[in-house]
Amino acid sequence: MKRPDRMTRRNVPDEVGERSWSMELTDLERDFLRKLLGESWVSPPTFDHEIVARLVELGLVETEPLPSGDIEYRITDAGRAAATA
């Protein structure tokens, strides 16, 4: 099953003429980012990582595999900006 593309990218010049990317996050993605604002999160074994894979691909979230086999998710500076936009 193909995941629908939920991101809109527009090459938009900002005030100083640099390029910036505008994106639309789903409610689920934005909620996940806001949860990570307070602290990192470790996924349970049954978590479907595909749900937040796009956030990782976009550099909004970092992951770290743990010795237990779980994945720890941490928000990046870009993710903080997107969560509060």
VOTI-455541 format. One record per residue (C-alpha): residue number from 1; x, y, z. Coordinates in Angstrom, 1 decimal. Example, Ala and Ser with C-alpha at 12.3 -4.5 7.8 and 13.67 -1.06 7.14 Angstrom:
2
ATOM_1_12.3_-4.5_7.8 $
ATOM_2_13.7_-1.1_7.1 $
//
This chain:
85
ATOM_1_0.0_0.0_0.0 $
ATOM_2_1.5_3.3_-1.1 $
ATOM_3_1.6_6.1_1.5 $
ATOM_4_-0.1_9.2_0.2 $
ATOM_5_2.2_12.3_-0.2 $
ATOM_6_0.9_14.6_2.5 $
ATOM_7_3.7_17.2_2.1 $
ATOM_8_3.5_20.3_-0.1 $
ATOM_9_6.8_21.8_-0.9 $
ATOM_10_7.0_25.2_-2.4 $
ATOM_11_10.2_27.0_-3.2 $
ATOM_12_9.4_30.3_-1.6 $
ATOM_13_11.9_33.2_-1.3 $
ATOM_14_12.0_34.7_2.1 $
ATOM_15_12.7_38.3_3.0 $
ATOM_16_16.4_38.1_2.3 $
ATOM_17_16.0_36.1_-0.9 $
ATOM_18_17.0_32.7_0.5 $
ATOM_19_15.0_29.6_-0.3 $
ATOM_20_12.8_28.1_2.4 $
ATOM_21_10.5_25.1_2.3 $
ATOM_22_6.9_25.2_3.4 $
ATOM_23_5.3_22.0_4.5 $
ATOM_24_2.0_20.8_5.6 $
ATOM_25_2.0_18.3_8.5 $
ATOM_26_-0.9_16.0_9.3 $
ATOM_27_-2.6_16.4_12.7 $
ATOM_28_-0.9_13.2_13.8 $
ATOM_29_2.5_14.4_12.8 $
ATOM_30_2.1_17.7_14.5 $
ATOM_31_0.8_16.0_17.7 $
ATOM_32_3.8_13.7_17.6 $
ATOM_33_6.2_16.6_17.3 $
ATOM_34_4.5_18.5_20.1 $
ATOM_35_4.8_15.4_22.4 $
ATOM_36_8.6_15.4_21.7 $
ATOM_37_9.0_19.0_22.7 $
ATOM_38_9.0_18.0_26.3 $
ATOM_39_11.1_14.9_26.2 $
ATOM_40_12.3_12.1_23.9 $
ATOM_41_10.0_9.1_23.4 $
ATOM_42_10.8_5.4_23.2 $
ATOM_43_8.5_3.3_21.0 $
ATOM_44_6.8_0.2_22.3 $
ATOM_45_7.6_-3.0_20.4 $
ATOM_46_4.3_-2.9_18.4 $
ATOM_47_4.6_0.7_17.2 $
ATOM_48_4.3_1.2_13.4 $
ATOM_49_7.4_3.3_12.7 $
ATOM_50_6.0_4.1_9.2 $
ATOM_51_3.6_6.5_10.8 $
ATOM_52_6.4_8.9_11.6 $
ATOM_53_8.9_7.9_8.9 $
ATOM_54_8.3_11.1_7.0 $
ATOM_55_9.2_13.2_10.0 $
ATOM_56_12.6_11.4_10.1 $
ATOM_57_13.1_11.8_6.4 $
ATOM_58_12.4_15.5_6.7 $
ATOM_59_14.9_15.9_9.5 $
ATOM_60_12.3_16.9_12.0 $
ATOM_61_12.9_13.9_14.2 $
ATOM_62_16.0_11.8_15.0 $
ATOM_63_16.0_8.2_15.9 $
ATOM_64_18.4_6.0_17.9 $
ATOM_65_18.1_2.2_18.1 $
ATOM_66_18.4_1.0_21.7 $
ATOM_67_20.0_-2.2_22.9 $
ATOM_68_16.5_-3.5_23.8 $
ATOM_69_15.4_-3.2_20.1 $
ATOM_70_13.2_-0.3_20.8 $
ATOM_71_13.7_3.1_19.0 $
ATOM_72_14.1_6.4_20.8 $
ATOM_73_12.7_9.4_19.0 $
ATOM_74_14.1_12.9_19.6 $
ATOM_75_13.0_16.2_18.0 $
ATOM_76_15.5_18.3_16.1 $
ATOM_77_15.7_22.1_16.0 $
ATOM_78_13.8_22.0_12.6 $
ATOM_79_11.2_19.9_14.3 $
ATOM_80_10.8_22.4_17.1 $
ATOM_81_10.2_25.1_14.6 $
ATOM_82_7.7_23.0_12.7 $
ATOM_83_5.8_22.1_15.9 $
ATOM_84_5.4_25.7_17.0 $
ATOM_85_4.6_27.1_13.6 $
//
